[in-house]
Amino acid sequence: MNISFENQAALITGAGSGIGLATAQAFAEAGAAVALADLNHNTVQTAADQLTAAGHQAIAIRCDVANETDAAEAVERTVSAFGRLDAAYNNAGIHAPVIETAEADGEDFDRVIAVNLRGIWNCMKYELRHMRDQGSGAIVNCSSQSGLVGTAGLGAYTASKHAVIGLTRSAALEYASRGIRINAICPGTSDTPMVANAIAAAPEHMETIVNGIPLGRLGRADEIASAVLWLCSPGAGFTVGQALVIDGGYTVR
């Protein structure tokens, strides 16, 4: 895509690897100054250093999105470094153990909700405060194909991703008239470290999901990143409160 983000700034969470890293790289290559936030500081610092070495503007921020103070500081550091915040991709998330609901652990449930749902709420809250004052901005929240369909054995993860879509739609209605567009993406099973870990932990379960993809392959991180950039671009200027599905046809069945 020929999209320019020159003289703009973007914040990406979960940017140390996978889809978050691919999205940060795509924003940088499109001209944006990028803030890469991740729980793993060493990984995200290395990623930011590589972008800087390639001639891009980039900073690394250690951030646990489940911690509201961390989320607020990530936005503050982004604006302090670049003077503005035009685009945000709230991508950070975790998977959950594959287990039937009656046997699931409450602590696992709480952690998944804390990161996948509260984490997005935390980040949006402070991104919106700045964008509201700025009078413009675009936010993309990461849901999942599991935000649209049920997935046996993944109750907590599925619940968190369904909730992200509801949160996105509600916030989109609040801020559309103030120049801020908010949308979600629903990636399918993609070739990322998180999915690799899920496959290793529950190979039979994940094999069933992968075999259900009509395209017959995993998604690529750059394919998801291109959707995020489009949603943040003027080309998507009339797109508000949507959940864009990028799943190789999985949810079409």
Phi and psi in degrees as a GROMACS rama.xvg file:
@    title "Ramachandran Plot"
@    xaxis  label "Phi"
@    yaxis  label "Psi"
@TYPE xy
-97.442  75.2519  ASN-2
-114.545  133.137  ILE-3
-109.915  134.147  SER-4
-120.975  32.2411  PHE-5
-57.9145  138.583  GLU-6
64.3822  24.4425  ASN-7
-124.336  163.32  GLN-8
-126.973  141.816  ALA-9
-130.184  144.264  ALA-10
-117.019  128.241  LEU-11
-126.192  125.064  ILE-12
-95.936  159.168  THR-13
61.878  36.5722  GLY-14
-91.5408  5.76465  ALA-15
-77.6993  -19.8624  GLY-16
-162.298  174.769  SER-17
59.2155  -138.734  GLY-18
-64.8972  -38.0584  ILE-19
-61.5563  -44.8757  GLY-20
-65.5051  -44.2968  LEU-21
-60.3299  -36.9347  ALA-22
-70.6531  -40.8313  THR-23
-61.1031  -42.8742  ALA-24
-63.0893  -41.1959  GLN-25
-66.1954  -42.4919  ALA-26
-61.2696  -44.0327  PHE-27
-62.1949  -44.2157  ALA-28
-67.0312  -22.5555  GLU-29
-88.2808  3.71895  ALA-30
104.058  -2.42348  GLY-31
-79.3912  149.933  ALA-32
-80.7936  133.269  ALA-33
-123.418  138.055  VAL-34
-106.929  119.754  ALA-35
-101.964  117.943  LEU-36
-114.25  138.77  ALA-37
-162.784  153.578  ASP-38
-67.0362  -33.3606  LEU-39
-88.9404  99.937  ASN-40
-66.1686  -39.2032  HIS-41
-61.9254  -44.2166  ASN-42
-64.7913  -45.367  THR-43
-73.5528  -29.9602  VAL-44
-66.4871  -41.0971  GLN-45
-61.2926  -42.8541  THR-46
-63.5533  -43.2801  ALA-47
-66.0107  -39.7301  ALA-48
-62.3423  -38.1421  ASP-49
-66.4238  -38.7018  GLN-50
-67.8759  -40.8873  LEU-51
-62.8334  -42.3289  THR-52
-62.7965  -27.1921  ALA-53
-86.4405  3.37382  ALA-54
97.5338  9.56224  GLY-55
-97.0178  162.35  HIS-56
-90.3855  121.294  GLN-57
-154.296  144.383  ALA-58
-131.848  153.984  ILE-59
-108.927  139.585  ALA-60
-133.985  124.6  ILE-61
-78.3059  126.256  ARG-62
-149.473  124.836  CYS-63
-96.8654  105.48  ASP-64
-64.1742  -20.3668  VAL-65
-71.9876  -12.4612  ALA-66
-100.376  114.384  ASN-67
-60.7374  -35.7464  GLU-68
-63.6368  -42.2241  THR-69
-61.0178  -43.3553  ASP-70
-62.69  -43.4408  ALA-71
-62.7178  -41.4733  ALA-72
-68.2117  -33.1334  GLU-73
-63.0182  -43.9834  ALA-74
-66.0347  -44.4205  VAL-75
-60.0471  -43.1252  GLU-76
-67.1364  -35.6586  ARG-77
-63.2461  -49.4944  THR-78
-66.431  -37.8794  VAL-79
-63.2224  -39.1892  SER-80
-75.9236  -38.8451  ALA-81
-115.775  -7.87648  PHE-82
83.4561  -2.69951  GLY-83
-167.022  171.718  ARG-84
-144.672  110.256  LEU-85
-102.679  -30.2493  ASP-86
-142.072  142.354  ALA-87
-138.227  133.053  ALA-88
-117.838  106.159  TYR-89
-87.0927  90.7111  ASN-90
-106.994  -24.6305  ASN-91
-56.0929  132.685  ALA-92
-165.42  165.083  GLY-93
-130.971  157.703  ILE-94
-88.8882  -175.349  HIS-95
-138.225  153.876  ALA-96
-59.5691  139.689  PRO-97
-78.0593  113.738  VAL-98
-160.496  146.824  ILE-99
-69.5611  151.815  GLU-100
-56.7021  -40.8151  THR-101
-65.4358  -20.0792  ALA-102
-106.505  -1.3172  GLU-103
-68.3799  153.374  ALA-104
-94.3002  131.61  ASP-105
-61.4771  -35.1783  GLY-106
-66.1867  -37.609  GLU-107
-63.5126  -43.289  ASP-108
-59.3763  -48.6351  PHE-109
-62.3215  -39.2663  ASP-110
-67.527  -42.0702  ARG-111
-62.7637  -44.461  VAL-112
-65.4189  -38.9097  ILE-113
-61.5438  -40.8091  ALA-114
-84.9908  -52.5705  VAL-115
-74.9182  -29.5606  ASN-116
-110.373  -59.5738  LEU-117
-61.2834  -34.2004  ARG-118
-60.5123  -41.5234  GLY-119
-69.9115  -40.1159  ILE-120
-60.5111  -44.5581  TRP-121
-56.9639  -49.788  ASN-122
-66.5779  -46.0569  CYS-123
-59.5491  -39.4772  MET-124
-53.6538  -46.1565  LYS-125
-87.296  -28.2761  TYR-126
-62.9141  -43.2574  GLU-127
-67.3612  -35.1128  LEU-128
-60.1671  -41.3708  ARG-129
-73.4903  -47.825  HIS-130
-62.1514  -33.7169  MET-131
-61.356  -44.1119  ARG-132
-69.7396  -35.3465  ASP-133
-72.6279  -30.1438  GLN-134
85.0139  14.5468  GLY-135
-164.495  163.105  SER-136
149.556  163.947  GLY-137
-139.346  134.404  ALA-138
-124.404  136.183  ILE-139
-122.785  125.424  VAL-140
-103.854  142.961  ASN-141
-92.9136  109.167  CYS-142
-96.1359  -132.472  SER-143
-174.381  165.588  SER-144
-59.0665  -26.1122  GLN-145
-74.5101  -4.65668  SER-146
-84.478  -5.94038  GLY-147
-117.357  -26.2732  LEU-148
-132.428  160.59  VAL-149
-78.5204  148.365  GLY-150
-132.227  109.664  THR-151
-59.2009  136.396  ALA-152
86.6141  -5.77905  GLY-153
-127.367  50.633  LEU-154
-59.8787  -47.0407  GLY-155
-66.0055  -46.1295  ALA-156
-62.8739  -45.8412  TYR-157
-63.1489  -41.9595  THR-158
-62.0204  -43.6262  ALA-159
-63.6921  -39.6623  SER-160
-76.6938  -32.731  LYS-161
-61.1926  -42.882  HIS-162
-65.5744  -32.7358  ALA-163
-59.7429  -39.1882  VAL-164
-66.1794  -42.8884  ILE-165
-62.7672  -42.3834  GLY-166
-62.7922  -41.9288  LEU-167
-61.7604  -45.8438  THR-168
-65.5664  -40.1444  ARG-169
-65.2145  -46.9342  SER-170
-65.4951  -35.7366  ALA-171
-60.3286  -38.9372  ALA-172
-68.2063  -34.124  LEU-173
-68.5997  -35.2195  GLU-174
-114.232  -3.48718  TYR-175
-59.0032  -40.5669  ALA-176
-73.2335  -8.6852  SER-177
-106.522  17.9684  ARG-178
84.9234  12.4802  GLY-179
-117.667  123.043  ILE-180
-102.394  132.297  ARG-181
-126.034  126.58  ILE-182
-138.159  171.968  ASN-183
-127.233  157.068  ALA-184
-118.21  151.974  ILE-185
-124.153  82.3366  CYS-186
-69.5194  147.257  PRO-187
-86.4703  -170.625  GLY-188
-65.6837  118.088  THR-189
-123.424  163.901  SER-190
-80.222  83.213  ASP-191
-133.343  162.683  THR-192
-57.6906  -37.8475  PRO-193
-63.9362  -42.5001  MET-194
-68.9135  -37.6797  VAL-195
-60.2132  -40.7339  ALA-196
-66.5119  -38.7483  ASN-197
-65.7079  -39.8098  ALA-198
-64.6349  -41.1683  ILE-199
-65.7632  -35.5069  ALA-200
-78.433  -32.5804  ALA-201
-144.096  70.7352  ALA-202
-59.1855  -40.8884  PRO-203
-67.8846  -41.6421  GLU-204
-62.7445  -47.4778  HIS-205
-70.1842  -31.9922  MET-206
-61.3639  -38.4237  GLU-207
-62.6566  -42.1836  THR-208
-65.9437  -47.0521  ILE-209
-62.8955  -39.9655  VAL-210
-67.2613  -16.4309  ASN-211
-88.7214  3.08093  GLY-212
-84.515  114.741  ILE-213
-56.459  -33.7324  PRO-214
-70.5046  -15.623  LEU-215
77.5208  20.4424  GLY-216
-155.194  166.177  ARG-217
-74.9817  155.463  LEU-218
-73.8609  162.311  GLY-219
-106.858  146.85  ARG-220
-59.8049  -36.5741  ALA-221
-68.8148  -26.9829  ASP-222
-68.6956  -37.717  GLU-223
-71.1135  -41.4876  ILE-224
-58.9059  -40.517  ALA-225
-63.52  -32.7302  SER-226
-68.4586  -39.3191  ALA-227
-62.2677  -46.5261  VAL-228
-61.506  -41.21  LEU-229
-62.234  -44.8542  TRP-230
-62.9754  -27.0287  LEU-231
-89.6111  -4.37009  CYS-232
-95.3471  164.683  SER-233
-60.519  -23.6058  PRO-234
-61.8931  -22.7007  GLY-235
-105.675  26.8586  ALA-236
-62.0451  -17.1429  GLY-237
-109.509  15.7865  PHE-238
-105.315  114.589  THR-239
-138.95  130.085  VAL-240
70.6653  23.2316  GLY-241
-96.3581  157.839  GLN-242
-116.569  95.5145  ALA-243
-79.8779  122.167  LEU-244
-94.6748  127.828  VAL-245
-131.67  79.8235  ILE-246
-132.942  14.8699  ASP-247
67.2408  15.1905  GLY-248
95.3288  5.37687  GLY-249
-56.2973  -45.1241  TYR-250
-85.5898  0.638416  THR-251
-73.1065  -27.4926  VAL-252
